Amino acid sequence: MSGINLYEMTELKPRTDKILIFSFILLISVGFIIIMATNLFNSPEDLKNPLAIIATSIVIIFSLPPLVLSITYFYTDLTKKVFLDETRNQILIRKNGKEISITQGDIMDSFIVQVDNFWSYRRGYRFPMYKYILLVLKERKREVITNLLCDPDLIESSMNLNCRIIYTSVPFINRTLGSGVLTTKEYAAKVLEFENNFREHSNSMLADIINQKKVYADYARDAATNILNKRKH
């Protein structure tokens, strides 16, 4: 892409320690599932044994989450290249033959999903080795960068973000985060809605709405601005 010099950017390469940890967890999970499946195949009568059913359920409950975590984290970050420019607050992502350039102004919302070690101290089933950052872009597009490439705090500080922290025991990648961000079409509809709501307001009331950024959403203030501009003409 024009205007982007990769030589001035740092490539976020997969971290060896995370690859080893995620791979080990993946192999252990697969191993438990294979052993349980083999036992059931060799002893199908166990399917009628309540104890065997309970044991199988426990293995599945404890093996599937880390299995899914490792697979999704690998798939998310090993299928793309990520470059970071901390000086210009810019991220470049190459994925599926396309380049996505992200600046601070492109990020509408951001989340860091991780395990709260203090809150989870008494909860044995948790996976603090996994965490990620999710960036919600314009038109509600989302990009995820996991700690397979870097700690989410690096992205947060490099892009001067104030991420919302989501605490969970099992940090699955949740691509529904940021659903409250409006697309261009939804934003325009909101502006029109508030233009109808504000059409009887006086000019002074509209001016107050425009100036109260902490009280009124952007679309409400844009609606007030539009009404004032129409009245001037």
C-alpha positions as CSV (number, residue, x, y, z in Angstrom):
1,M,0.0,0.0,0.0
2,S,1.2,3.5,-0.8
3,G,2.8,5.5,2.0
4,I,3.7,2.5,4.0
5,N,7.4,1.6,4.5
6,L,7.8,-1.9,5.9
7,Y,11.4,-1.2,6.7
8,E,10.3,1.2,9.4
9,M,7.9,-1.3,10.9
10,T,8.4,-4.2,13.3
11,E,7.1,-7.5,12.2
12,L,5.4,-9.4,15.1
13,K,6.6,-12.9,14.6
14,P,5.2,-15.9,16.5
15,R,6.8,-16.3,19.9
16,T,8.6,-19.5,20.4
17,D,7.6,-19.9,24.0
18,K,3.9,-19.5,23.1
19,I,4.2,-21.9,20.2
20,L,5.6,-24.5,22.5
21,I,3.0,-23.9,25.3
22,F,0.1,-23.9,22.9
23,S,1.4,-27.0,21.1
24,F,1.9,-28.9,24.3
25,I,-1.6,-28.1,25.5
26,L,-3.0,-29.0,22.1
27,L,-1.2,-32.4,22.1
28,I,-2.3,-33.2,25.7
29,S,-5.9,-32.4,24.9
30,V,-5.9,-34.5,21.7
31,G,-4.2,-37.3,23.6
32,F,-6.8,-37.4,26.3
33,I,-9.6,-37.4,23.7
34,I,-8.0,-40.2,21.7
35,I,-7.4,-42.3,24.8
36,M,-11.1,-41.9,25.8
37,A,-12.4,-42.6,22.3
38,T,-10.2,-45.7,22.0
39,N,-11.4,-47.0,25.3
40,L,-15.0,-46.5,24.3
41,F,-14.4,-48.1,20.9
42,N,-12.8,-51.2,22.5
43,S,-15.4,-51.4,25.2
44,P,-18.7,-50.2,23.7
45,E,-20.6,-51.6,26.7
46,D,-19.2,-48.8,28.8
47,L,-21.7,-46.5,27.0
48,K,-24.3,-48.0,29.3
49,N,-22.2,-47.6,32.4
50,P,-23.0,-44.4,34.3
51,L,-19.5,-44.1,35.7
52,A,-18.0,-44.4,32.2
53,I,-20.4,-41.8,30.9
54,I,-19.4,-39.4,33.7
55,A,-15.7,-40.0,33.1
56,T,-16.1,-39.4,29.4
57,S,-18.0,-36.2,30.0
58,I,-15.3,-34.9,32.4
59,V,-12.6,-35.7,29.8
60,I,-14.5,-33.8,27.2
61,I,-15.2,-30.8,29.5
62,F,-11.6,-30.5,30.4
63,S,-10.0,-31.3,27.1
64,L,-12.2,-29.4,24.5
65,P,-11.6,-25.8,25.8
66,P,-7.8,-25.9,25.6
67,L,-8.0,-27.8,22.3
68,V,-10.3,-25.0,20.9
69,L,-8.1,-22.3,22.4
70,S,-4.9,-23.6,20.8
71,I,-6.4,-24.2,17.4
72,T,-8.2,-20.9,17.2
73,Y,-5.1,-18.9,18.4
74,F,-2.9,-20.7,15.9
75,Y,-5.4,-20.2,13.1
76,T,-5.9,-16.5,13.9
77,D,-2.2,-15.5,14.0
78,L,-0.3,-18.1,11.9
79,T,-2.5,-17.2,8.8
80,K,-1.4,-13.6,8.6
81,K,1.6,-11.2,9.0
82,V,1.4,-8.3,11.4
83,F,3.7,-5.2,11.3
84,L,3.7,-2.5,13.9
85,D,4.9,1.1,13.7
86,E,5.0,2.4,17.2
87,T,6.2,5.9,16.0
88,R,3.2,6.4,13.7
89,N,0.7,4.4,15.8
90,Q,0.0,2.2,12.8
91,I,-0.6,-1.5,12.3
92,L,-0.4,-3.3,8.9
93,I,-1.9,-6.7,8.5
94,R,-1.4,-9.0,5.5
95,K,-4.0,-11.7,5.2
96,N,-5.5,-13.7,2.4
97,G,-3.5,-11.7,-0.2
98,K,-4.8,-8.3,1.1
99,E,-3.3,-5.6,3.2
100,I,-5.1,-3.8,6.0
101,S,-3.7,-0.6,7.4
102,I,-5.0,0.4,10.8
103,T,-4.3,3.8,12.4
104,Q,-5.6,5.1,15.7
105,G,-8.4,6.9,14.0
106,D,-9.6,3.7,12.4
107,I,-10.2,2.1,15.8
108,M,-13.7,2.7,17.1
109,D,-13.4,0.4,20.1
110,S,-10.9,-2.1,21.6
111,F,-10.9,-5.0,24.1
112,I,-8.4,-7.0,25.9
113,V,-9.6,-10.5,26.9
114,Q,-7.7,-12.2,29.6
115,V,-7.8,-14.2,32.8
116,D,-8.1,-12.2,36.1
117,N,-5.6,-14.1,38.3
118,F,-6.9,-12.5,41.5
119,W,-10.6,-13.2,40.7
120,S,-9.8,-16.7,39.5
121,Y,-7.5,-17.6,42.4
122,R,-10.0,-20.2,43.8
123,R,-11.1,-21.4,40.3
124,G,-8.9,-24.2,39.2
125,Y,-10.2,-24.3,35.6
126,R,-8.6,-21.3,33.9
127,F,-6.1,-20.6,31.1
128,P,-4.0,-17.5,31.9
129,M,-1.5,-18.4,29.2
130,Y,-4.1,-17.3,26.6
131,K,-5.1,-13.7,25.9
132,Y,-5.8,-11.4,23.0
133,I,-6.7,-7.9,21.9
134,L,-9.7,-7.2,19.6
135,L,-9.9,-4.0,17.6
136,V,-13.3,-2.9,16.3
137,L,-12.8,-0.8,13.2
138,K,-15.0,1.3,11.0
139,E,-18.0,-0.5,9.6
140,R,-17.7,-2.8,12.6
141,K,-14.9,-4.8,11.1
142,R,-12.8,-6.6,13.7
143,E,-9.2,-7.6,13.9
144,V,-7.8,-10.0,16.5
145,I,-4.1,-10.2,17.6
146,T,-3.4,-12.9,20.2
147,N,-0.5,-13.2,22.6
148,L,1.0,-15.8,20.2
149,L,2.4,-12.7,18.4
150,C,2.7,-10.2,21.2
151,D,1.3,-9.2,24.5
152,P,-1.9,-7.2,24.0
153,D,-0.5,-4.4,26.2
154,L,2.1,-3.7,23.4
155,I,-0.7,-3.0,20.9
156,E,-2.6,-0.9,23.4
157,S,0.4,1.3,24.3
158,S,1.7,1.5,20.7
159,M,-1.7,2.7,19.4
160,N,-2.4,4.9,22.4
161,L,-5.6,3.0,23.2
162,N,-7.6,2.7,26.4
163,C,-8.9,-0.9,26.0
164,R,-11.8,-2.3,27.9
165,I,-10.7,-5.3,29.8
166,I,-12.8,-8.5,29.6
167,Y,-12.1,-11.0,32.3
168,T,-12.8,-14.7,31.8
169,S,-11.5,-18.0,32.9
170,V,-11.4,-19.4,29.4
171,P,-10.4,-16.6,26.9
172,F,-12.1,-17.9,23.8
173,I,-11.9,-15.5,20.8
174,N,-15.2,-13.6,20.9
175,R,-15.9,-11.8,17.6
176,T,-19.2,-10.4,18.8
177,L,-17.4,-7.8,21.0
178,G,-18.0,-4.2,19.9
179,S,-21.5,-4.8,18.5
180,G,-22.5,-1.4,19.8
181,V,-20.2,0.3,17.2
182,L,-22.4,1.7,14.5
183,T,-21.8,1.2,10.8
184,T,-22.1,4.2,8.4
185,K,-25.6,3.2,7.5
186,E,-26.7,2.8,11.1
187,Y,-25.0,6.0,12.1
188,A,-26.9,7.9,9.3
189,A,-30.2,6.4,10.5
190,K,-29.5,7.5,14.0
191,V,-28.7,11.1,12.8
192,L,-32.0,11.1,10.9
193,E,-33.9,9.8,14.0
194,F,-32.5,12.6,16.2
195,E,-33.1,15.2,13.6
196,N,-36.8,14.3,13.9
197,N,-36.5,14.3,17.7
198,F,-34.9,17.7,17.8
199,R,-36.8,19.5,15.0
200,E,-38.9,21.6,17.5
201,H,-35.8,22.6,19.6
202,S,-34.8,26.2,19.7
203,N,-31.4,27.3,18.3
204,S,-30.0,27.8,21.8
205,M,-31.1,24.3,22.8
206,L,-29.4,22.8,19.8
207,A,-26.2,24.7,20.5
208,D,-26.2,23.3,24.0
209,I,-26.5,19.8,22.6
210,I,-23.6,20.3,20.2
211,N,-21.4,21.6,23.0
212,Q,-22.1,18.8,25.5
213,K,-19.8,16.1,24.1
214,K,-19.9,14.0,27.3
215,V,-23.7,14.0,27.5
216,Y,-24.8,13.5,23.9
217,A,-23.6,10.9,21.4
218,D,-21.9,12.1,18.2
219,Y,-24.9,11.3,16.1
220,A,-27.1,13.4,18.3
221,R,-24.8,16.4,18.1
222,D,-24.5,15.9,14.3
223,A,-28.3,15.9,14.1
224,A,-28.4,19.2,16.0
225,T,-25.7,20.6,13.7
226,N,-27.6,19.6,10.6
227,I,-30.8,21.3,11.9
228,L,-29.0,24.5,12.6
229,N,-27.3,24.5,9.2
230,K,-30.7,23.9,7.5
231,R,-32.2,26.9,9.4
232,K,-29.4,29.2,8.3
233,H,-30.2,28.4,4.7
